[in-house]
Amino acid sequence: MESLYKKFGYFLIALFCAPIAYGQEFNAQITVNHDQIQRSDVQIFKTLETSLFEFVNNTKWTAETYALEERIECNIVLVLSEMPSQGIFVGNLQVQYARPIYNSSYLSTVLNHQDQDLSFNYIEYDRLEFNPQTSNPNLVSTIAFYLYMILGLDADSFEKGSGSKYYQEALRIVNFNQSGGQHSGWRDGEGIGQRNRYWISENLNNSLNDPLFEAIYMYHREGLDLMYDKGKHRQAKEAIIAALMKLEEVHKKRPTSILLQMFLNAKRAEIIRIFGDGEPVNTVALREMLEKIDPTNRDKYENLGT
């Protein structure tokens, strides 16, 4: 019997001392679309796609530990439109992130953004690596910028205020890319209006947008995460209304907030679906508010609930 106890003890020691394997933060789907570039040899695009996949999914982006089932699902599509010369590419980047909703298979889109101002240098088989302490090649910097934005949005949707450390990392990337350089999108005045990486970062780190981050938490954690509990369906809808009403605070202080526009672009269709069926709640004030802060899509809110 003593021998058996010893064996069991050794088993426990081995169990608790053995290294535990954790996955990285992302489970990203990467696509490189090169249809607009007429080129007989397409191997470089396949190599780039593989390199991006490994870069995003195998890099350790935070100090946190993520189990495999906790990895963040996202889609990144690099659409190449030009290849002005060997090793130089121009195109746009489409980034989408959807958050899983508790007790369901539903994924709620949180970010659906297209960066229309992307150019970069790439030679086939270049190793893509990110160094947070210095400037990086433009493709690496741009991808890393949006990954930190996703990390922040994901964190904020589960715990209030927990995304700020990731938004600061995004700001650090912007700051490293501020000085000169051949690639745009990192400085004020570049691109269309206030929609480039500089302004996204400025918005992410500006306290005027704090009500939006609180809304992100309330909308997902206090709203959607309860939506699939039949006994809390009405409570969940009312929490989502309360969350969305906070958007008016942002609009009053900063009507041109790009984060507000990005949130509405990601959530507009979902909001209409939420209040289009199930247990009815009073949405008059919500409809009026959304029509005011999102006037170009006013017609979409006309039949919003009751």
C-alpha positions, 0 to 999 in steps of 0.5 A, a space after each residue: 500500500 505504501 508503494 502505491 501511495 508513493 507512485 500516486 505521489 510521484 504522479 501528482 508531482 509529475 502532473 503539476 510540474 509538467 509544462 502546460 501548453 497554452 495557445 497564442 492569442 489568435 486563431 486568425 484566418 488570413 487571405 491574400 487576394 491578388 486578382 487585380 495584379 496580372 502576374 504569371 508567377 503567383 507563388 510569392 502571394 501564396 508565400 506571403 499568405 503563409 507567412 502572415 498566417 504564421 506571423 499572426 497566429 504564432 507570435 506571442 502578443 501579450 503577457 496573458 495565457 490563452 487556452 486553445 479554446 480562448 483564442 480570438 477568432 478574426 479574419 484578415 484579408 489583404 487585397 493587393 491592387 498594384 505592384 508598382 515595382 519588384 517587392 513593392 505592393 499597394 492595396 487595402 486591408 480588411 479586418 474583422 473580429 467577432 466575439 463569441 456569445 455565452 451559451 450559444 454558437 453565435 459570433 457577434 461582430 465587433 470590428 469590421 474595418 477596411 484600411 484603404 491606405 496600405 503600401 509595403 515592401 516584401 521580398 519572398 520568404 522575408 521573415 515577418 517579426 514584430 519588435 514592440 521596442 522599435 519601428 517595424 516594416 510597414 506591413 508588420 506594423 499595420 497588422 500589429 496595430 489592428 491586432 492590438 486594437 482587437 485585443 483591446 476591444 475583446 478585453 473591453 467586452 468582457 471586463 470594464 476598462 481592461 482594453 486600455 493597455 492594448 490601445 496604448 500598444 497600438 499608440 506606441 506603434 503609431 508613434 514609431 511610424 510618425 517620422 517621415 517614411 514612404 508609407 502613409 496612414 500614420 500621421 494626421 492629414 493622411 488618408 480620407 478625413 479622420 479615418 487613418 491609423 493615426 486617428 483610430 489610435 487617437 480615438 482609442 486613447 482619448 477619454 472622450 470615448 470612454 462611454 463607448 468602451 463602457 457601452 461595448 462592455 454592457 452591450 456584450 456582457 450584460 446584454 448579448 451574453 444573457 440573450 440565450 437565457 429565455 428567462 432573461 431575454 427582456 433584461 438583456 434587451 433592456 441592457 443593450 438599449 442602456 448600452 447603446 444610449 451611451 453612444 449619444 454621450 460620445 456623439 455630443 462631445 465628438 460627433 466625428 468620432 471614428 470609433 463611433 462610426 466603426 461601432 455602428 458599422 459593425 453593429 447596425 444590422 445586429 441591432 435591428 435583428 435584436 429588436 426585430 423579434 422576440 419579446 418586445 421592449 420600448 425602443 422609441 428613444 433608442 430609434 430617435 437617438 440612432 437616427 440622430 447619431 447615424 443620419 446617413 442610415 436613418 431609413 434602416 432604423 425606421 422599423 426598429 421595434 415598437 
